[in-house]
Amino acid sequence: MSKALSKAKGFKQSKSGTYLSMATTAYGAVGIAKQVKKARREHDTLRLIDAALSAAAIVTGLALLVRELKRLGDDDVLLG
């Protein structure tokens, strides 16, 4: 396996990869906000509950990624 390919496979366990995962997870909040707005406009309680649970999943996902970022510390895969 080449060195470049090895680095690419380690991207997810790097600080850069973790930041990218955090950004894409946070971007999901835009869809949740639209879902909440639509549910309120239509007075759809079930859709509002679905949006709340999805928001909780996003918050949990971000918390896990922050923990992973702290765990990475200085031993970044892409730097060394």
N, C-alpha and C positions, 0 to 999 in steps of 0.2 A: 504494500500500500504506500502510495507516495506521501510525502510530507504535507503537501497542500490538501490532499484528500483527508488526511488524518486531522488536520486543523479544522476542516469544514465539518467533520463529524463531531468535533468537540465544541462547535459553536454554541450549541444549546446549553452547555455547562459553563459558558463564559459569562462575564459581566455584560458584554455587548448583547449576547443572545437573551440574557435575562431581561435586560432593558427593552429589547424588542418584543419579548413576550408580554411584558407589562404594558407596553404601548398598545399592542393589538387587543389585549384583554380590556384595557380602559376604553378603547374605541367601541367595544361592544356596548358600552353605556349609552352611546348615542341611539342605538336601536331600542334600548330599554326605555329611554326618555320618550321616544316617538310612540312606543307601545303604551306607556302610561298616559300620554296626552290623548291618544285615540280612545283608550278605555274610559277615561274621565268624560270625554266628549259624548261617548255613546252610553255612558252609565253602565258599563259592562264590568260587573264585579269579578267574574271569573278571569277575565283578561287582566284585570288589575292585580289579582292574586298571582297570576302567572308572571307578570312583570316584577312583582316584589320578590318572588322566589328567584327569578333570573338575576335580579340585582344582588341578592344575597350570594348567589354563586359567583358573580363577578368580584364582589368584595372579598370573598373567601379565596378566590384565585389570586387576587392581588396580594393578599396577606401571605399566601404561600410563596409567591415570587419574591416578596420583600425578605422573607425568612431565608430563602435560597440565596439571595443577593448578599445578605449578611454572612451566611455560611461560607460563601466563596472567598470573602476577604481578599487577601493579597495573592492567593494562588490561582490567578487567572490562567485559563488554558491557552488563550490566544497570545498572551504576552511572553510566555516562556516555553 
